[in-house]
């Protein structure tokens, strides 16, 4: 019986190695492994053997079945590969031609400018802090010394989710959370999305992006703010840019100021871009109001600080001369490909 099993194995190896089509392979599979296969017939002969011999020969038959199954699997893969290769050779496609070019993606202009702003401030020793888009009134208004009757708290300006829950109207909320968690000295910027109940037009969007900064330490004064803004604006717009402080009011800074830069379109001579003033508003800033420190438990007699904030969308529009803020949100591929 051992000689017969060896003969079956030799025949199977030879026949399966020579097979070239699936129907031939299926015939061989049925011949060697089917219900009426030669090996199943062999199993019936085990009854003629003694009890001691049956386990040994039964194992040999099963081992042979496994070997033949492996040979058939390899032959199946070989035939499939041959069929695929023949289909390639028979087609009229020229495989030496270069493939279709793959268009590489690029960063959105807002991301380009935000990354540039972060790099500038990091080079000046600032750390990047992030916060929540959904905030409460304390962090968005109360802790920033905003009066209860301030117009910014109205539904006409702020998106409320619940009585005390809202979409943040500025990233100053991050400054509050940082001052809650860490003691001075503090030197951070907080970029991110903000939300206000504005109509979507050329210069306004209900969703926009801000980057705000905060510096708190001993003996910080307005001259430190001026130096920081001068360094930042020259790195952003070039060494020839000039800026000025214009008195303004913010609840959380005192004194407060708007920051204007010379119009880079006309050099300060006056043009439609700057409404013939020669200046373009770029940011708001001021010294942190002592009331803010007192609310957060920071000693306002020991520490002073300054804060500033500017719109990433506005800077993006100025740098790339984009006439309409809506272009930043429409995902027009013709517009985005320019970046």
Long-range contacts (C-beta under 8 A, 24 or more apart in sequence): 1-42, 1-45, 1-57, 2-57, 2-60, 4-42, 5-42, 5-60, 5-61, 5-64, 8-32, 8-38, 8-39, 8-42, 8-64, 9-64, 9-67, 9-68, 12-67, 12-68, 12-71, 13-71, 16-68, 16-71, 16-72, 16-75, 17-71, 17-75, 19-75, 19-79, 20-79, 20-82, 21-79, 22-76, 22-79, 25-72, 25-75, 25-76, 25-79, 28-72, 29-72, 32-65, 32-68, 33-65, 33-68, 33-69, 33-72, 39-64, 39-65, 39-68, 106-336, 106-337, 106-339, 107-339, 108-328, 108-336, 108-339, 109-316, 109-320, 109-322, 109-328, 109-336, 109-339, 110-209, 110-312, 110-313, 110-316, 110-328, 112-316, 112-339, 113-312, 113-315, 113-316, 113-319, 114-191, 114-209, 114-211, 114-312, 116-236, 117-189, 117-191, 117-211, 117-236, 117-312, 117-315, 118-189, 118-191, 118-211, 120-232, 120-235, 120-236, 121-189, 121-211, 121-213, 121-232, 123-235, 124-228, 124-231, 124-232, 125-187, 126-187, 126-188, 126-189, 126-213, 127-187, 127-188, 127-189, 128-188, 128-189, 128-190, 128-191, 129-174, 129-175, 129-177, 129-178, 129-188, 129-189, 129-190, 130-174, 130-190, 130-191, 130-192, 131-168, 131-171, 131-173, 131-174, 131-177, 131-190, 131-192, 132-168, 132-173, 133-167, 133-168, 133-192, 133-193, 133-195, 134-161, 134-165, 134-166, 134-167, 134-168, 135-165, 135-166, 135-167, 135-168, 135-173, 136-164, 136-165, 136-166, 137-164, 137-166, 139-168, 139-173, 139-176, 139-177, 140-166, 140-168, 140-169, 140-170, 140-172, 140-173, 142-295, 143-176, 143-292, 143-295, 143-296, 144-172, 144-176, 144-251, 144-252, 144-292, 145-251, 145-252, 145-289, 145-291, 145-292, 145-295, 146-251, 146-252, 147-251, 150-251, 155-197, 156-197, 157-196, 157-197, 158-196, 158-197, 159-195, 159-196, 159-197, 159-206, 167-194, 167-195, 168-194, 168-195, 169-194, 169-195, 169-196, 170-194, 170-210, 170-212, 170-309, 171-210, 171-211, 171-212, 171-309, 172-212, 172-252, 172-307, 172-309, 174-212, 175-212, 175-214, 175-307, 176-292, 176-296, 178-214, 179-214, 179-216, 179-292, 179-293, 179-296, 179-298, 180-296, 183-298, 184-216, 184-217, 184-218, 184-298, 184-303, 184-305, 185-216, 185-217, 185-218, 186-214, 186-215, 186-216, 186-217, 186-305, 187-214, 187-215, 187-216, 187-217, 188-213, 188-214, 189-213, 189-214, 190-214, 191-312, 200-326, 201-325, 201-326, 202-323, 202-324, 202-325, 202-326, 203-325, 204-325, 205-313, 205-325, 205-326, 205-328, 205-329, 207-329, 208-311, 208-312, 208-313, 208-325, 209-311, 209-312, 209-313, 210-309, 210-310, 210-311, 210-312, 211-309, 211-310, 211-312, 212-307, 212-308, 212-309, 212-310, 213-307, 213-308, 213-309, 214-288, 214-305, 214-306, 214-307, 215-305, 215-306, 215-307, 216-288, 216-298, 216-303, 216-304, 216-305, 217-303, 217-304, 217-305, 218-302, 218-303, 218-304, 219-304, 220-287, 220-303, 220-304, 220-305, 220-306, 221-287, 221-304, 222-255, 222-287, 222-306, 224-306, 225-285, 225-286, 225-287, 225-306, 225-308, 228-306, 228-308, 229-259, 229-283, 229-285, 229-308, 233-259, 233-261, 233-282, 236-315, 237-261, 237-264, 237-319, 238-264, 242-268, 243-282, 244-279, 245-285, 248-284, 248-286, 250-284, 250-286, 251-289, 252-286, 252-288, 252-289, 252-292, 252-307, 253-285, 253-286, 253-287, 253-288, 253-289, 253-306, 253-307, 254-286, 254-287, 254-289, 254-290, 255-286, 255-287, 256-284, 256-285, 256-286, 257-284, 257-285, 257-286, 258-283, 258-284, 258-285, 259-283, 259-284, 259-285, 259-308, 259-310, 264-318, 280-318, 282-310, 282-314, 282-315, 282-318, 283-308, 283-309, 283-310, 284-308, 284-309, 284-310, 285-309
